[in-house]
Amino acid sequence: MPLEEKKKHINTASQPLISIITPLYNAAPFIAKTIQSVLDQTYQNWQLLIVDDASTDKGPAIVLDYVENEPRIKFFPNSKNNGAAYCRNQATREATGDYIAFLDADDLWHSEKLEKQLTFMQASACDVSYTSYLHMDTSGNLLHKRVEALPKLPYRKQHKNNYIGNLTGMYNAKTLGKIIAPNIRKRQDWAVWLEAIKKSNKPALGLQEDLAFYRVRADSISANKGKLIKYNFAFYNTYLGYSWLKSVCCMAQFFWEYFMVRPRHIKSIRSH
């Protein structure tokens, strides 16, 4: 079935609305392709909520060009830089979808991502899902690295390490309600998915297909593993409210999971 015909086929009023959350900050070189990867989805009943975090580049102007011609794209500019968590929460509050998904302003989706993931969730009656994904460089070239989704991700496993790539995750807001990220500078996505699994009272399920593309940037905080140590500790100590000693014990589990277990699910690939 041709792509446009397929879009018409699945774009019916009976289909759930999916709200896509995108924080924007100085991503002018990437945001057009990110938006295009949403426009190219075979599943068309979506809304894209982009919240600008006081960008100083042309990113907001690029978004406004799309807004003029696409009513499903909503734009919310901020005059003050508040961080990604604030922007995601702002978009979440504005969202009206049955499901909520996340896509950062420099990442991309496979054209069948929403369709396959929603079908998977409905067929398995799960409220939280995620997928495998691939790494790419700033130019969009694949880095031959795949992060594989675990088939089942229980709360206890997610508590040890964040296994859900935020650009791949989706949860059922109709059954779980909207999940607001904590006011911590980093690792808010970990907190959101841990809370989603807790609320669902069952494991998140992983769709083991490469349906998203994560852009590796040298200036991103996630590229600096040393800095992430303090944010991971704060996740346990500040967000979960654990004592210093319990947080240290959790960090020991985190390091074991991060260095000894998680690498088994990160694969080198020659081509895709």
HELIX and SHEET records of a PDB file:
HELIX    1   1 LEU A    3  ILE A   10  1                                   8    
HELIX    2   2 ILE A   31  LEU A   39  1                                   9    
HELIX    3   3 GLY A   59  ASN A   69  1                                  11    
HELIX    4   4 ALA A   84  GLU A   94  1                                  11    
HELIX    5   5 LYS A  113  SER A  124  1                                  12    
HELIX    6   6 TYR A  155  LYS A  160  1                                   6    
HELIX    7   7 ALA A  173  LEU A  176  1                                   4    
HELIX    8   8 GLN A  188  SER A  200  1                                  13    
HELIX    9   9 ILE A  221  ALA A  223  5                                   3    
HELIX   10  10 LYS A  225  ALA A  234  1                                  10    
HELIX   11  11 PHE A  235  TYR A  239  3                                   5    
HELIX   12  12 TRP A  244  TRP A  256  1                                  13    
HELIX   13  13 GLU A  257  VAL A  261  3                                   5    
HELIX   14  14 ARG A  262  HIS A  265  5                                   4    
SHEET    1   A 8 ILE A  73  ASN A  78  0                                        
SHEET    2   A 8 TRP A  46  ASP A  53  1                                        
SHEET    3   A 8 ILE A  18  LEU A  24  1                                        
SHEET    4   A 8 TYR A  99  PHE A 102  1                                        
SHEET    5   A 8 MET A 170  ASN A 172 -1                                        
SHEET    6   A 8 VAL A 128  MET A 136 -1                                        
SHEET    7   A 8 LEU A 142  VAL A 147 -1                                        
SHEET    8   A 8 ILE A 266  SER A 268 -1                                        
SHEET    1   B 8 ILE A  73  ASN A  78  0                                        
SHEET    2   B 8 TRP A  46  ASP A  53  1                                        
SHEET    3   B 8 ILE A  18  LEU A  24  1                                        
SHEET    4   B 8 TYR A  99  PHE A 102  1                                        
SHEET    5   B 8 MET A 170  ASN A 172 -1                                        
SHEET    6   B 8 VAL A 128  MET A 136 -1                                        
SHEET    7   B 8 ALA A 204  ARG A 215  1                                        
SHEET    8   B 8 LEU A 108  TRP A 109 -1                                        
SHEET    1   C 8 ILE A  73  ASN A  78  0                                        
SHEET    2   C 8 TRP A  46  ASP A  53  1                                        
SHEET    3   C 8 ILE A  18  LEU A  24  1                                        
SHEET    4   C 8 TYR A  99  PHE A 102  1                                        
SHEET    5   C 8 MET A 170  ASN A 172 -1                                        
SHEET    6   C 8 VAL A 128  MET A 136 -1                                        
SHEET    7   C 8 ALA A 204  ARG A 215  1                                        
SHEET    8   C 8 LYS A 152  LEU A 153 -1                                        
END                                                                             
